Every structure is written in structure tokens, then in C-alpha cells.
Amino acid sequence: MSPVVRRKEERFALPGKYLLLILTLICIFLMLLTFGTSIFEKPLNTSLGYVVVPFQEGISRAGEWLSNRSEELAQIRVLLEENARLKEQVASLTEENTLLQQDKYELNELRALMELDEQYGEYKKTGARIIARDPGNWYTSFDIDKGTEDGIEEDMNVIAGGGLVGRVTAVGPNWARVTAIISDNSNVSAMTLVSGDNLIVSGDLKMMADGVISFSKLVDSKDVVVEGDKIVTSDISDKYLPNILIGYIHTINQDNNNLTKSGYITPAVDFEHLSEVLVITDKKQTIASPMENE
Amino acid sequence: MLRKITVAFLILICFLLESTVFSHFAIAGIVPKLTIILTSSFGFMRGEEEGMLIGFFSGLLWDVFFGDVIGFYALIFTYIGYVNGKFSRVFYPEDIKLPIALIIVSDLSYGVLCYILLFLLRGRFDFLYYFRGVILPEALYTIVITVVLYPVILKINELLEKREKGSSQGFV
């Protein structure tokens, strides 16, 4: 019996190497192909989407329920305190809101006078639920339960709780992948609300534990930007719609070159407890490149 | 055939668990790698070929749903399956030390490879930070899960092998 088994093993040893070679070549070929184009992505996204996504939706809901229950028990006291604090905040915000309403009324009047269009009015949005998260521990991305069938396209912006979450980087028929702005491979062109100075907001795995993301290349020659200032997406970004809140400046430092500043931003979104997001179905209008027109 | 279906289900279940349930129970943002446990255990239980194929397909699932390019994780996982398959000649089901050691080494090398390819090449040089903050905790968490998951995988494989043996003897 044993020599037969041995021979069988030896006969399999050679194809092993070939199989490894074949699989390696397939992987490299796929990588090269998908790096520049998206030929393969569509069939794969579609077929796997139909197999995996329904399960993800179900299990994710169950997992969320479980973690919510365990968190509920742990957090009741904290929540009570937070509730009292939030009630105070609601009172002050209501007051602020009335003031702002008055300002807005005035603004609309003035805009009408100046014959300006409402430039950044309401964007069209659609809600989506997070069904899976990247288990890779290196980058932060997640899947949502809406795709091309619901009108989602690549590069659409995703927000939650009034702040920017990220943008859609891949779509299937019934799911889409959102890469978060806190992901280490994400860069967002942003500006300060106070002075309109541009800066680059980049995700940073190292700072993720502290709940902040880094920013750089802020030109602030008049020193008007201070900690706590609002950072929003800039007008010149070609993927992000303008004036979406990213977060607040946490720390700010002068760079060694004495020209630019960098530091950290506290994001407006609580990425740890994100379960529902809004996808803005309006896309940033980009100018067609002159090459295409010629 | 039964083996193929069972293994396909195992891959799917492991991928689903790590991307949904375990991401809710992530400790310090670290998710254990069930698919690495699966790839590497089938590698040393069944040999290079099966390890490679399981690695390839679970990597492909990762690539489609979370990867920047398709084929990146598939390649890493294929090699994990292949290298683990090399140890199938010294594997005994009764021995728990070798599987644990192999899974730790697989997960660590996966982490280091990811660091080199995804981070070092983009100029993030603080290897020690990433090793302590991501790679090591991930390996430890994965080992804790291995203690629970590995016996299950071993049992499933034993049942499959028993069935295959029975049917092949029936044919002879």
C-alpha cells in the first residue's frame, strides 16, 4: 500500500511547480491588466457580487446586532451622561440655528440681488448600509449594499453624519467599495473654511489609533489658521465635490521649509461606529481634457 | 467533487466571517485572518496543489472586494499555500505544534510582505511601528482563533478523507 501512495505523491510533485508557475503568471497578468484598465473588474464584480453580497448583508446585520447588544450593556451609563450633555448642546444649537436661519434668509436675498446661482445647494443623496469591511488591517475600505442597479458610479462621494467618509472606488451590480479618507492610500485636496487656503489631507495608519489624520502643504503666510478651524473639500479637487466638511484642525506645525504647514485633523465622522452612509449621486463635473476635443 | 464543494463553502464562510462579523469584534482595529488559517492548514494537510488553489481563490475574493488591483492578494496567498504544502510530508494530525507554528509564520510573512509592498514602497519606513502595531497583534489574534478553528478544519478534512477512501475502496 505504502509504495503506491509514495509514487502517487511523487507524481504530483512535478505538477505542483507548474501549477505555481501558472497561478503566478495569472496573478501577474491580472495585476498588470487591472492596474490600467477595468476589463476584468466588471465580470468579476458582477458574478462574485451575486454570490457573496447577499450573505454579507445577512451576516453583517447579525454581527452588528450582536455587537450592538454587547455595547449597549457596557455603555448605558456613558449614554446617560452623554444624553444630558447633548440636550444642552441641542438647546444652544437651536439658538444658533435660528440665528443662522436669519443669516441664510439675508444671504438668499443678497444672492438674488447679485443674481448668483445657488452654487453648492443640496446634493442628491442616497442612503446605503455597510455590509463588509476590509479585513486586511492595512487600508480602510468597506462595501456598501448598493451598486450600479441603484445608480451608484465610481468616484461618487460618500458622507455620513455631515462629514466626508470617502469615495466609491469599485462598483458591482448590487455592491460598491468605498475607500475611506482615513485609509493610508487616500489623499484629498482640501481647503480651510476661514481663509480658503488649499491643503492636502492624507490618511495615516500610524495616527489612526489616535483618531486623527494628517494634512500637509498648507500655505498660510498670514498665520490665520488655528486649531479647531474647519477643513472642507476644495474647489479644485477633481474627485470630490466642494465644501464637504472633512474635519477640524487638531494640531498645526510649521514645516522645516518655513513655507508650508502640516499637522493633524480630527475627522468629522466617527469611522469606528459607521454603519450607514449617504452616497452623493451628483458627481464632480470635470472639464473634458483638451486632447479629447481635438 | 464533494471535497471541492466543501472547500468552496469553507473559503466563502471564512471570507464572510472575517469581513463581516469579525470586523465588528476587531480588537484595536485588528481583524484575524481566517483565510490564512484555511489556506495554510489545507496546505500542510493536503499538499502544495490544494493549498495553492485554496489560497488563489480566497485571495481572489479579497482582491475583488477590497484590493486595489486584482491578483495581488491572490499571489501572496498562492505562495502561502505552496510553502505550507511543502510541510505536508512531515505533518501528523495528532501534532498541534507544527500547525500552530506554520500558521504563525504564514501570518507574519503575509504581514511583512504587505508592509513591504504596500507601505515600504510608498516611503513609510517605520517598520518597527507597523510590526508592533499591525503585524504582531494580527498574528496573535489569528493564533487565538486558530485554536478554535483548526480542529474544525482538521475534522472536516478527516471526514472527507474517510469518505474518499471508502469510495475508492468500493471502486477497487
Boltz contact constraints between the chains, C-beta under 6 A:
constraints:
  - contact:
      token1: [A, 16]
      token2: [B, 48]
      max_distance: 6.0
  - contact:
      token1: [A, 16]
      token2: [B, 49]
      max_distance: 6.0
  - contact:
      token1: [A, 19]
      token2: [B, 49]
      max_distance: 6.0
  - contact:
      token1: [A, 19]
      token2: [B, 52]
      max_distance: 6.0
  - contact:
      token1: [A, 20]
      token2: [B, 82]
      max_distance: 6.0
  - contact:
      token1: [A, 23]
      token2: [B, 52]
      max_distance: 6.0
  - contact:
      token1: [A, 23]
      token2: [B, 56]
      max_distance: 6.0
  - contact:
      token1: [A, 23]
      token2: [B, 78]
      max_distance: 6.0
  - contact:
      token1: [A, 27]
      token2: [B, 71]
      max_distance: 6.0
  - contact:
      token1: [A, 27]
      token2: [B, 74]
      max_distance: 6.0
  - contact:
      token1: [A, 27]
      token2: [B, 75]
      max_distance: 6.0
  - contact:
      token1: [A, 30]
      token2: [B, 70]
      max_distance: 6.0
  - contact:
      token1: [A, 30]
      token2: [B, 71]
      max_distance: 6.0
  - contact:
      token1: [A, 31]
      token2: [B, 69]
      max_distance: 6.0
  - contact:
      token1: [A, 31]
      token2: [B, 71]
      max_distance: 6.0
  - contact:
      token1: [A, 34]
      token2: [B, 69]
      max_distance: 6.0
  - contact:
      token1: [A, 34]
      token2: [B, 70]
      max_distance: 6.0
  - contact:
      token1: [A, 35]
      token2: [B, 69]
      max_distance: 6.0
  - contact:
      token1: [A, 40]
      token2: [B, 70]
      max_distance: 6.0
  - contact:
      token1: [A, 44]
      token2: [B, 64]
      max_distance: 6.0
  - contact:
      token1: [A, 48]
      token2: [B, 64]
      max_distance: 6.0
  - contact:
      token1: [A, 55]
      token2: [B, 16]
      max_distance: 6.0
  - contact:
      token1: [A, 56]
      token2: [B, 20]
      max_distance: 6.0
  - contact:
      token1: [A, 59]
      token2: [B, 16]
      max_distance: 6.0
  - contact:
      token1: [A, 59]
      token2: [B, 20]
      max_distance: 6.0
  - contact:
      token1: [A, 60]
      token2: [B, 20]
      max_distance: 6.0
  - contact:
      token1: [A, 63]
      token2: [B, 20]
      max_distance: 6.0
  - contact:
      token1: [A, 63]
      token2: [B, 21]
      max_distance: 6.0
  - contact:
      token1: [A, 63]
      token2: [B, 24]
      max_distance: 6.0
  - contact:
      token1: [A, 67]
      token2: [B, 24]
      max_distance: 6.0
  - contact:
      token1: [A, 132]
      token2: [B, 19]
      max_distance: 6.0
  - contact:
      token1: [A, 132]
      token2: [B, 20]
      max_distance: 6.0
  - contact:
      token1: [A, 133]
      token2: [B, 23]
      max_distance: 6.0
  - contact:
      token1: [A, 134]
      token2: [B, 66]
      max_distance: 6.0
  - contact:
      token1: [A, 135]
      token2: [B, 18]
      max_distance: 6.0
  - contact:
      token1: [A, 135]
      token2: [B, 19]
      max_distance: 6.0
  - contact:
      token1: [A, 135]
      token2: [B, 31]
      max_distance: 6.0
  - contact:
      token1: [A, 137]
      token2: [B, 30]
      max_distance: 6.0
  - contact:
      token1: [A, 137]
      token2: [B, 31]
      max_distance: 6.0
  - contact:
      token1: [A, 137]
      token2: [B, 134]
      max_distance: 6.0
  - contact:
      token1: [A, 137]
      token2: [B, 138]
      max_distance: 6.0
  - contact:
      token1: [A, 138]
      token2: [B, 114]
      max_distance: 6.0
  - contact:
      token1: [A, 138]
      token2: [B, 118]
      max_distance: 6.0
  - contact:
      token1: [A, 141]
      token2: [B, 66]
      max_distance: 6.0
  - contact:
      token1: [A, 143]
      token2: [B, 65]
      max_distance: 6.0
